């Protein structure tokens, strides 16, 4: 059995720790079940955005009539769009693998692995042991127990990337960010989309006003059902039928489509690793339990990224990995502030958020300390020029200057949020935003506008 100073499980964000270990001259092993590069590169944020970008362009053309521009889309080459995505991912994956295999001082173990005892892994028929172990093993699609689902060729966010032809119709089971992003993509491509969500609203982590506005806009393009749970799938000639139970009434609804996409959540790969065999615990959802220093309950074993289920975004995993290696290799310590992790949903319209929601802020700070401000895109000159009547921003503030959270739905939301992210990280107040000079007329003016409109939460009417 070979002994290592450091074992890293996962070649996504885990590669950050591997590079640091090698830089410190440590005997290092990188273990990965594949594909190399992790979820984001292969089946997550990168391929989905390569698909969504063309979908955004389609929607710009379709919505241009509101500005007096008459344009028609002659055709959409679905096969080209999918192949362009696959070529890009394959190229980057190959580069990642070549880089790992060429790196001096690292042993790369490719394939399934599992813990067999404390600090000991079995991989490829070999056993290896590490003094320090870093788990960044990722997550996989959660497949709900729907009767008959295993009897049909259902899609997930992973297998959907293999499609060669556009389904004429698609039922999407789920209402989170993966579900709404792919609903946008397939609808823009020309498929008839039906989305069914067991919860009462879409993207439930977002502010209720944002969830409601997203649904309102999506329903102009597709059928959206919330409070509806899929209970059975039956394959049939030319497609399948999904039976779902409406929670409020108990009645059964049936939806027919050529294909079904299951986007009902994610589950940690901790079970496949059998982390309990090395004394690492999991929470009630099966994700690895860690503190804000990303330490597990077992000494000298850390975990981060999707495997822990805290903030399941690659930029969060990268920051967690950086925190871990600074702590382990440089003794700098520090904790992960998850409230400062921003995220975006690349639906149409786009969503971006950082910090606390209004409900979370009220729970922490109380009614007398929380202020809320709204500003619509149409309230600022650039938004009016764009004819953007639906987008808005929501600021959640505390006391005299505290910046607790910010939430946007509308064009360029993922870019506009960054000013707020930087202010929260550097100052924790909204004063730098108000003191800075914003270009006029530009969309960035919506950020100070929402802050300047703030009132006590109890007095604010939603956008």
C-alpha positions in Angstrom: 0.0 0.0 0.0 1.5 3.3 -1.1 1.6 6.2 1.4 1.0 9.8 0.5 1.3 13.1 2.3 -1.8 14.3 0.5 -4.7 12.6 -1.3 -7.2 14.7 -3.2 -10.5 13.2 -4.4 -11.9 15.1 -7.4 -10.3 16.9 -10.2 -12.6 20.0 -10.3 -11.9 22.4 -7.5 -9.7 19.7 -6.0 -7.1 20.5 -8.6 -6.5 23.8 -6.7 -5.4 21.9 -3.6 -3.3 19.5 -5.7 -1.4 22.3 -7.3 -0.6 23.8 -3.8 0.5 20.4 -2.5 2.8 19.9 -5.4 4.2 23.4 -4.9 5.1 22.4 -1.3 6.9 19.3 -2.5 4.4 16.8 -1.0 3.9 13.3 -2.1 0.5 13.7 -3.8 -2.2 11.6 -5.2 -5.2 12.8 -7.2 -8.1 10.4 -7.4 -11.0 11.0 -9.8 -13.8 8.8 -11.1 -14.1 11.0 -14.2 -14.5 12.8 -16.4 -11.5 14.9 -15.6 -12.3 18.5 -14.7 -15.3 18.0 -12.5 -19.0 18.7 -12.8 -18.8 22.3 -13.9 -16.6 21.7 -16.9 -18.2 18.5 -18.1 -21.9 18.4 -17.3 -22.7 21.6 -15.4 -22.2 25.4 -15.8 -19.9 25.4 -18.8 -21.8 23.2 -21.3 -25.2 24.6 -20.2 -24.0 28.2 -20.8 -22.6 27.2 -24.2 -26.2 26.2 -25.0 -28.0 29.0 -23.2 -26.0 31.8 -25.0 -27.6 30.9 -28.4 -31.0 30.7 -26.6 -30.5 34.2 -25.3 -29.8 35.4 -28.8 -33.0 33.7 -30.1 -35.0 35.5 -27.4 -33.5 38.9 -28.3 -34.6 38.5 -31.9 -38.1 37.3 -30.9 -38.5 40.2 -28.4 -37.2 42.9 -30.8 -40.6 43.7 -32.0 -41.3 45.6 -28.8 -38.6 48.1 -30.1 -40.1 48.3 -33.6 -37.7 45.8 -35.1 -39.3 43.1 -37.2 -37.0 40.1 -37.6 -37.5 36.5 -38.3 -35.4 33.4 -37.5 -35.0 31.4 -40.6 -33.8 28.3 -38.9 -32.1 27.0 -35.7 -29.4 24.4 -36.2 -29.8 22.4 -33.0 -27.3 19.8 -34.1 -24.6 22.5 -34.7 -25.3 24.2 -31.3 -25.0 20.8 -29.5 -21.9 19.8 -31.3 -20.2 23.2 -30.7 -20.8 22.6 -27.0 -19.4 19.1 -27.1 -16.3 20.1 -29.0 -15.5 22.8 -26.6 -16.0 20.6 -23.5 -14.0 17.8 -25.1 -11.1 20.1 -25.9 -10.9 21.5 -22.4 -11.3 18.1 -20.7 -8.5 16.7 -22.8 -6.3 19.6 -21.8 -7.1 19.1 -18.2 -6.2 15.4 -18.3 -3.0 16.0 -20.2 -2.0 18.7 -17.7 -2.6 16.3 -14.7 -0.8 13.4 -16.3 2.2 15.5 -17.3 2.5 17.1 -13.8 5.7 15.9 -12.1 5.3 14.5 -8.6 1.7 13.5 -8.7 0.1 10.1 -9.1 -3.2 10.1 -10.9 -5.7 7.4 -10.1 -8.6 7.3 -12.6 -11.8 5.3 -11.8 -14.2 4.6 -9.0 -12.8 4.6 -5.5 -14.0 4.0 -1.9 -12.8 4.3 1.6 -12.0 0.9 3.2 -10.6 2.1 6.5 -9.3 5.2 8.2 -7.4 7.4 5.7 -7.3 4.5 3.2 -8.8 4.3 -0.2 -9.2 1.5 -2.6 -9.0 2.6 -6.3 -8.3 0.5 -9.4 -7.6 -2.6 -7.3 -4.9 -0.7 -5.3 -5.0 0.6 -1.8 -3.5 4.0 -1.0 -3.3 5.9 2.3 -3.0 9.6 2.9 -1.8 11.7 5.9 -4.1 14.5 4.8 -7.2 13.9 2.6 -9.3 16.5 0.7 -12.7 15.4 -0.6 -14.1 17.3 -3.6 -16.0 14.4 -5.1 -18.9 16.4 -6.3 -22.6 15.4 -6.7 -24.9 13.8 -9.2 -28.5 14.1 -10.3 -31.1 13.2 -7.7 -33.6 10.8 -9.3 -36.9 10.8 -7.4 -38.8 7.6 -6.9 -41.4 8.0 -9.7 -43.1 4.8 -10.7 -42.1 3.7 -14.2 -39.3 6.2 -14.6 -36.6 3.5 -14.9 -38.6 2.0 -17.8 -38.2 5.1 -20.0 -35.2 6.7 -21.5 -35.3 9.8 -19.3 -32.8 12.7 -19.5 -30.8 14.4 -16.8 -28.5 17.4 -16.9 -25.7 15.0 -17.8 -27.3 12.9 -20.5 -29.2 15.8 -22.1 -25.8 16.9 -23.4 -25.7 13.9 -25.7 -28.8 14.8 -27.7 -28.4 14.9 -31.4 -31.9 15.9 -32.3 -34.3 18.4 -30.7 -37.3 16.8 -29.0 -40.5 18.2 -30.4 -41.9 18.3 -26.8 -40.4 18.0 -23.4 -41.6 17.6 -19.8 -39.2 18.9 -17.2 -39.6 17.5 -13.7 -38.2 20.1 -11.2 -38.2 23.8 -10.6 -34.7 24.7 -9.5 -32.0 26.5 -11.5 -31.2 23.6 -13.7 -34.8 23.0 -14.6 -35.6 26.7 -15.5 -32.3 27.1 -17.4 -33.0 24.1 -19.6 -36.7 25.1 -19.9 -35.4 28.4 -21.4 -33.0 26.6 -23.7 -35.4 24.0 -25.2 -38.2 26.5 -25.5 -35.9 28.9 -27.5 -34.8 26.0 -29.7 -38.5 25.4 -30.6 -39.6 22.5 -28.4 -43.0 22.6 -26.6 -42.0 22.7 -22.9 -44.0 21.7 -19.8 -42.4 22.3 -16.4 -43.8 20.6 -13.3 -42.6 21.4 -9.9 -43.7 19.8 -6.6 -42.9 23.0 -4.6 -45.2 25.9 -4.6 -42.8 28.2 -6.5 -39.9 28.1 -8.9 -36.3 28.6 -7.8 -37.5 28.6 -4.2 -34.2 29.9 -2.8 -34.9 33.3 -4.5 -37.1 36.1 -3.2 -40.8 35.3 -3.7 -41.2 38.4 -5.9 -38.4 37.1 -8.2 -39.9 33.6 -8.3 -43.3 35.0 -9.2 -41.8 37.3 -11.9 -39.8 34.4 -13.4 -42.9 32.2 -13.6 -44.9 35.0 -15.1 -42.3 35.5 -17.9 -41.8 31.8 -18.5 -45.6 31.2 -18.9 -45.5 33.4 -22.0 -43.5 30.6 -23.6 -44.4 27.3 -22.0 -46.7 25.6 -19.5 -45.6 25.9 -15.8 -47.2 23.9 -13.0 -46.3 24.3 -9.4 -47.6 22.3 -6.4 -47.7 19.3 -8.7 -45.7 16.1 -8.0 -44.9 13.6 -10.7 -46.0 10.1 -9.6 -45.8 7.9 -12.6 -44.2 7.8 -16.1 -45.4 5.5 -18.9 -43.6 5.0 -22.1 -45.6 4.9 -25.3 -45.2 5.1 -29.0 -43.4 8.4 -29.8 -42.8 9.5 -26.2 -44.2 9.1 -22.7 -47.0 10.2 -20.4 -46.2 11.8 -17.0 -48.9 11.5 -14.4 -48.8 14.0 -11.6 -50.8 14.7 -8.5 -51.9 18.3 -7.8 -51.2 18.8 -4.0 -54.0 21.3 -3.4 -56.8 19.2 -4.9 -55.5 15.7 -5.1 -56.5 15.4 -8.7 -54.3 13.7 -11.3 -52.9 15.6 -14.3 -51.4 14.0 -17.3 -48.7 15.4 -19.6 -47.6 13.9 -22.9 -44.2 14.6 -24.5 -41.5 13.1 -26.6 -38.9 13.2 -23.8 -38.7 13.8 -20.1 -35.9 15.6 -18.3 -35.5 15.0 -14.6 -34.0 18.0 -12.9 -35.2 17.5 -9.3 -32.0 18.3 -7.4 -28.5 16.9 -6.7 -27.2 14.3 -4.3 -23.6 14.0 -2.9 -21.3 11.4 -4.2 -20.2 10.8 -0.5 -22.2 7.5 -0.5 -20.2 6.1 -3.4 -17.0 7.0 -1.6 -18.3 5.3 1.6 -16.9 8.1 3.6 -18.2 6.5 6.8 -15.4 4.0 6.6 -12.9 6.7 7.3 -15.0 8.3 10.1 -16.4 11.1 8.0 -20.1 11.9 8.8 -22.9 13.1 6.6 -26.0 15.2 7.2 -29.6 14.1 6.8 -29.4 14.8 3.0 -26.3 12.7 2.5 -23.9 15.6 2.0 -20.6 15.5 3.9 -20.9 17.5 7.2 -18.3 20.3 7.6 -17.9 23.4 9.6 -17.1 26.8 8.0 -13.4 25.9 7.9 -14.5 23.0 5.6 -13.2 20.5 8.2 -15.0 17.2 8.6 -15.5 15.5 11.9 -12.3 13.4 11.2 -8.9 15.0 11.9 -6.9 15.8 8.7 -9.8 15.3 6.4 -11.4 18.3 4.7 -14.3 18.4 2.2 -15.6 21.1 -0.1 -17.6 21.8 -3.3 -20.8 20.0 -4.2 -20.0 17.1 -2.0 -20.9 19.2 1.1 -24.0 20.8 -0.5 -23.5 24.3 1.0 -23.3 26.5 -2.0 -23.3 24.3 -5.1 -21.5 26.6 -7.5 -18.0 26.3 -8.9 -17.0 29.7 -7.8 -18.0 28.7 -4.2 -16.0 25.5 -4.5 -12.9 27.4 -5.7 -13.1 29.8 -2.8 -13.6 26.9 -0.3 -10.5 25.1 -1.8 -8.5 28.3 -1.5 -9.5 28.7 2.1 -8.6 25.1 2.9 -5.1 25.2 1.3 -4.3 28.6 3.0 -5.3 27.0 6.3 -3.5 23.7 5.8 -0.4 24.8 4.0 0.1 28.4 5.2 -1.6 28.3 8.7 -3.7 31.3 7.9 -7.0 29.9 9.2 -10.2 31.7 8.4 -13.8 30.6 7.8 -16.0 30.5 4.7 -18.6 33.3 4.8 -21.4 31.7 2.8 -23.5 34.8 2.9 -21.0 36.4 0.6 -21.3 33.8 -2.1 -23.2 35.2 -5.1 -25.0 33.1 -7.6 -26.8 33.6 -10.9 -29.6 31.7 -12.7 -29.2 31.9 -16.5 -32.9 31.7 -17.1 -34.8 34.2 -19.3 -35.0 36.6 -17.6 -31.7 36.2 -15.8 -31.5 36.2 -12.0 -28.7 37.1 -9.6 -28.5 37.2 -5.9 -26.1 37.6 -3.0 -26.6 37.7 0.8 -29.8 37.3 2.8 -33.3 37.3 1.6 -35.8 39.6 3.3 -37.2 36.7 5.3 -33.8 35.6 6.5 -32.9 39.2 7.4 -36.0 39.7 9.4 -35.4 36.5 11.3 -31.8 37.6 12.2 -32.3 41.3 12.7 -35.9 41.8 13.5 -38.6 44.1 12.0 -37.3 47.3 13.4 -33.8 47.0 11.7 -34.5 45.7 8.2 -35.2 48.0 5.3 -36.1 47.0 1.8 -35.9 48.9 -1.5 -37.1 48.1 -5.0 -36.2 49.7 -8.3 -37.5 48.6 -11.7 -35.4 48.6 -14.8 -37.9 51.0 -16.3 -37.2 53.4 -13.5 -33.7 54.1 -14.9 -33.0 55.7 -18.3 -31.2 52.8 -19.8 -33.9 50.3 -18.8 -36.5 52.6 -20.3 -34.5 52.8 -23.5 -34.4 49.0 -23.6 -38.1 48.8 -23.1 -37.5 46.5 -20.1 -40.8 46.6 -18.2 -40.4 43.4 -16.1 -37.0 43.4 -14.5 -36.3 44.8 -11.1 -33.8 44.9 -8.2 -34.4 44.4 -4.5 -32.1 45.6 -1.8 -32.2 44.2 1.8 -30.5 46.6 4.2 -29.9 46.9 8.0 -29.6 49.9 10.2 -27.6 52.8 9.0 -25.7 51.5 6.1 -25.7 47.7 6.5 -25.9 45.8 3.2 -27.5 42.4 3.9 -28.6 41.1 0.5 -29.4 42.1 -3.0 -31.5 40.4 -5.6 -32.0 41.1 -9.3 -34.1 39.7 -12.1 -33.6 41.1 -15.6 -31.0 41.6 -18.3 -27.3 41.4 -17.3 -28.3 40.5 -13.7 -25.2 38.4 -13.2 -23.0 41.4 -14.1 -24.9 44.0 -12.2 -24.7 42.0 -8.9 -20.9 42.2 -8.9 -20.8 45.7 -7.6 -22.9 44.6 -4.6 -20.7 41.5 -4.0 -17.6 43.7 -3.9 -19.2 46.2 -1.5 -20.3 43.5 0.8 -17.0 41.8 0.8 -14.9 44.9 1.4 -17.1 47.1 3.6 -20.3 45.3 4.5 -22.2 48.6 3.8 -23.9 50.2 0.9 -22.1 53.5 1.3 -19.4 52.8 -1.3 -22.2 52.1 -3.8 -23.8 55.5 -3.1 -20.5 57.4 -3.1 -19.4 56.0 -6.4 -20.3 57.8 -9.6 -22.5 55.6 -11.8 -22.4 56.1 -15.6 -25.6 57.7 -16.9 -27.5 56.2 -18.6 -26.4 52.7 -17.8 -28.0 49.7 -16.2 -25.7 49.9 -13.2 -27.9 52.8 -12.0 -30.5 50.3 -10.8 -28.2 49.3 -7.9 -28.1 52.6 -6.1 -31.7 53.3 -7.1 -32.9 50.2 -5.2 -30.9 51.3 -2.1 -32.1 54.9 -2.2 -35.8 53.6 -2.4 -35.4 51.6 0.8 -38.0 51.9 3.5 -38.8 49.8 6.7 -39.7 46.3 5.5 -43.1 46.6 7.0 -44.0 49.6 4.8 -42.7 48.2 1.5 -45.0 46.9 -1.2 -43.4 44.3 -3.5 -42.4 45.2 -7.0 
